[in-house]
């Protein structure tokens, strides 16, 4: 089922960097926060679902980077797609990974 809506009604400015690239592109997309960093709790990551247009990001991939309001989110899963949009699940984790465990 295709969900048709105007992404610009709730769109925000995002920086999108493909995992295979060092260059980031400024795009508009819809971001839905699913969890947040909570100092002093067991929440170690912030989660978000991000909707982007297929006409702007043709093929999102795991380890792509999305920056919003200074927080860098890493795409962990491609959740859904239709002929207009992609929905990706992304996370921001403040813990540093050893370089041999970081995405490509």
N, C-alpha and C positions, 0 to 999 in steps of 0.2 A: 504494500500500500504506500503510495506517495503522499507525503504530507506537504501541502503547498501553503506557504506563508511568506510574508515579506521579512526576510532576515534583517533588513535595514531598520525595522521598527525597534528592535532591541539590540542592534549590533554595536559592538565596541571595536576599537582599534587594537589589533593584535600584531605582534611580530612573529612571523612563521619562518622557521629555518628547516629545510629538508635535511635529514640525517646525512645524506651524501654530499652536502654542500656546506661551505663556510659562510655563504651570504644569506642574510635574512631579508624577508620581504614584508612590508607593512600591508596588512589586509584588514578587512572587516569580517567579523564573525559573531556568533552568539555563544556565550559562555554560561554554563550552569554549574555552580559550585556544589559539590557533594560532600565535602569535608574540609576542615581547615587545620592549619598548624595550631596546636594548643600547647603553649609552654606549660610544663609541669604535669602533663597528662601523657597517656600512651599513644596519642595521635602523633605519629612521626612524619606524616605526609599530608599534603593538601591534595584533594582530588577534584577534577572538573570534567565535564563533558563539553566538548567544543564542537560547534557546527560551523562548517566552512563550505563555501560554494565550490562545486566541482570545476566550474569555469576558471577559478583562481588557483586551487590546489587540485590538480588532476589525479594524483596518486599519493595520498598521505601514507606514511610508513611508521612502524614502530621505531622509536628513538628520534623522530622529528622533534624539534623544540618549538614551543609556543610561549611567548613572553607576554604577560598582561600585568600592568601596574607594577612592574619591576620584579615580578615573580616568574621564574622560568619553570614551565611545565614540560615534561617529557611524555610523548605519546607512548602509551603502553598497549593500546588495543584499538583496532578499527572496529567500532561498534555496529555501524549501519551505514548504508548509502542508498540513495535513490538517483534518479536521473538529474537531480538538481544539486544535492548536498551530500557531504560526508559528515558523520558524527564520529568523533574519536574520544576515547577516554584517556585522560592525561593526569600525571601526578607531579607534584613538586616535593622533593625530598631534600631537606637541608643537610643530611649526612653525606659526607664525601665518600665515594667509592674508590677503591684502588684503581689505577689506570687500566689494569688488565681486565676489569669487570665493567668498564664503561662501554656504552654503545659505540658503534662504528662511527 
